[in-house]
């Protein structure tokens, strides 16, 4: 796991448990190995391997995300586990902005982390206004995200984080699936450093929850009506919101053409990315 603070661990969100690989975790592995239906020599070898992990620099005292998976072989189990954890991380990242002064997001190994950039700017605005300066900054996730603070915000403001966690556990009805899908897209947008990519992901998130029925007829009208219904507190408020949206809804619908292509490509990738989960 990348970007997660150690305070409050172990902690569970949905079907994922975030833990520190310490002696307690190692003992749980040893207890599971003791139940393996293999000869004593194999048990001893496996127990020795787990004991050595206590000194392994890639495992000892590192933060891990764990989830239970049913699969026919190891590669498929890893694929399904990463898919489940990615969903959970994206949902968490959606709520990360609710923590005051938080600039940290979660990620899996291989995700882009924080990087330092330096930009040299030469400004030419006439002979008396020419200037030269260097802008140094960091982009990406800054610091570590605290699940304790996220839970505190939920307790004081009812942000919906606990409800989203319960949805992740499943089983989900159609509305809950739409909510989780929208949160996942928005969570990806929240952690995305490229603004044009973030805009597209937010557009997908909005479509996932507001235009989830897949009906391509009268997109502009239905977008205005549904968003106005969600945001407006009175009939007059909803009329004002619907009128205001007229100027932006056409642009949004144009974006949906790109959104539809992107979503179709992702569905194909997911469909053929691994074997089905066993019941």
N, C-alpha and C positions, 0 to 999 in steps of 0.2 A: 504494500500500500504506500502511496505517496501523498504527503500533505496532511496527514491526520495527527493531531496532538494525542499524547498518551493519557491525558487526564480523563478519568471516567471509564477507562477500559478495564475489563471487557464490557462491550456494549453491543446490543442487538438492534438492527434496523431491518424490518422486513424479514427475509430469510437469511440475511447475512449477519454473522457475528464478527465483530472487530476485536482482535485479541493481540496480546504481546506473547511471542513464542518464548516462554520461560519454563522453569521447572514444572510448573503446574500443567502446562500444555504437553510437555514431554511425558509426564506421568499418565496423562489421558491416552496418548499414543501407545505407551507400554501396556496399559490395561487392555486396549483393543487388540493388540498383538497377542496377548495371552489367550485370547479366545479364538485365534486362528486355528483352523483344522489342518495343521501341518506337523511334521515331526519336530523333535526337540532341537535338532541341529538348525533347521530353518528358523525356528522361533528365536534361538540365541543370536543368529546372524541379524535378524530384523531388529531385535532389541539392542544389539550393539550399534547398529546404524542409527537408531533413534537417540541413543545416549551420546553418540558422537555429534549429533546435531546441536547439543547443548553448547558446544565449543565452535560450531561452524559460523563463520562471519556472515554468511548469507541468511542465517536463521536466528541465531541467538539474540534475544532481546529486540528483534525487529517486529514491526506491526504487520499483522496478516489479517486478511478477510477470509472467513471460512463459511462454507455453505454445503448442505447435503445434496448430492446428485445421484440419480439412478441412471446408469449407463452400461453399455455392453463392453466397453473397453476404455483404457486410460485416456486416449486422445479425445474421444467424444466427451468423456467426463470433464476434461479440462476446458473444452470448448463451451459446454453448457454452463460450467461454473463461472467462466469469464463473462458469459452473456448475462447470467443472473447478477453477478457483482457489478457489471457495467450499468445495468438498469438501476440498481440500488444507489450507486455512486452518482449517477446523473440526477436522480430524485433528490439526494442530499444536497447536491450543488445548487439545485433550484432554490432551496431554502437558505443557502449559505449567505445570500445577500441580506437576510433579515437580521444577521448578527451585526451590531454596530461596529464600525471601523474594521470589518473583516475584509481581507483581500486574498484569502486562501481558499483553494478548491481541492477536492480529492481527485486522484487519478490512479490508474494502474501502471505498472512498469511498462515503459515504452511511450507513455503519453508525454507530450511536451511539457516541460517544467518551466521554472523561472529562468530567464536569460537576461543578461545585461547587454544593452545596445548603446552605441554612441553615434550621434548624428552631427555631422558638420554642415552648418548652414551659412551660405553666403547670400546676403540680401542686397539687391541692387535696386534702389529707389531714387536714384539721382545722386549727384556728386556729394551732397551734404547729408544724405540719409543712408549711405551704404554701411553695412555692418557685417560682422563675422562672429559667430559664436558656436560653441559646442554644447549639444544637449545630451546628457547622459542619464539613463533611466533603466529600470528593470521592468520587464513585461512578463505576464503569466502569473501563476499563483505565487503569492507572497506570504510567507509565514506558514502556520499550521492551523487547520480547522479544528475547532473544539466541539465535539458532540455534546459535551456538558452545557456549553453556552447555547447551543442550538436547542437543547431540551429545556433550558431555562426560558428562552424566548417563547417556546411552545406553552410552557406553564403560565407565563404572565400575559401573553397576548393571544393565545389560541391561534397560532399561525396555520394550523392544519398539518403540521409535520407528523404528529401522532396518528392522525387519520390516514395519511399517505403510507406510513409504515404498516398499518394494519391492512391496507389494500395490497401491499406488496406480498404479504404473507399468503394471500389467496385463500380459497378460490375467489375469483373476481366475476362479478356480473358485467354486462356490457357497458354500463355507465362507468363503473370503476376501471375497466380496461381503458376506456377513452381518457379518463382523468390521468391515469398513470402514464399513458402514451404521451399526453400533452406535457406532463411534468418532466418526462425524460427528455423530450426535444428542447424544452425551455431550459432544463438543467445543462444540456450541452451548450446552448447558446450563452448561458451565464458564464461558463468557463472558457468560451472561445475568445481569443485575443483579436482575431481578424473581424472587424466590424461588419463587413459585407457578409461573411459567413454567419455571424451571430444574427444578423437581420433575417437571413433566410431560415435559420433554425427557429427563430421566434415565430416566423410566418407559418412554418410547419406546425409548431405547437398550437397556435391559434386555430388553424384549420382542424387539427386533431380533436379539439374540444368543441368548437363552434359549428363546424361544417363536417361533422363526422359521419353523416348519413350517406356520403358519397354521391349525393344528387348534384349533378353539374348544371342543373337548370336554375336560372335567376340567382347566381352566386352573390352578386352585389346586394340585391334586395334582402336575401336571407342573412347575409353577414351583418348588414345594418340593423335589421330587426332583432337578431339574437344578441348582438353585443349591447344594443340599447336596452334590451330587457335585463341583461345581467348587471349593467352599470347604473341604470337609472333607478331612482328611489320612488319616483312618481310618474304619472302619465306625461306630464309636461317635460320632466327631465328626459324621459325616453324619446320624446319627439325631438327635443333639442339635440340629443346625441345622435339620433338617426340622421338629422339634417346635416350636422357637422361632418358625419362620416361620408357624405356624398362625394366630397372632394378627394378623399383618400381611398375609398373602396375600389375604384377602378384600378388604381395602381396595385392594390393588394391582389385583386383577381388576376392581374397580369403575372404577378409573382407566383400565383398558385400553379400556373402552367409549369414553371420550373420545379415547384414543390412536388407536383404529381410525378414528374419524371424521376426526381431524386428518390422519392418514396418507393416507386416501382422498382428501381434498381436495388434498393436496400432489401426489399422483400425477396427478390430473387436470390440475393446473397445469403440471407438468413435461411431461406428454404433449402438451399443446397449446401449450406455450410457444415452440416453435421447430421448424424443419425437421429431419429426421433427418440425422445425420452421414453424409457420403459415404464409401464404402469406397475 
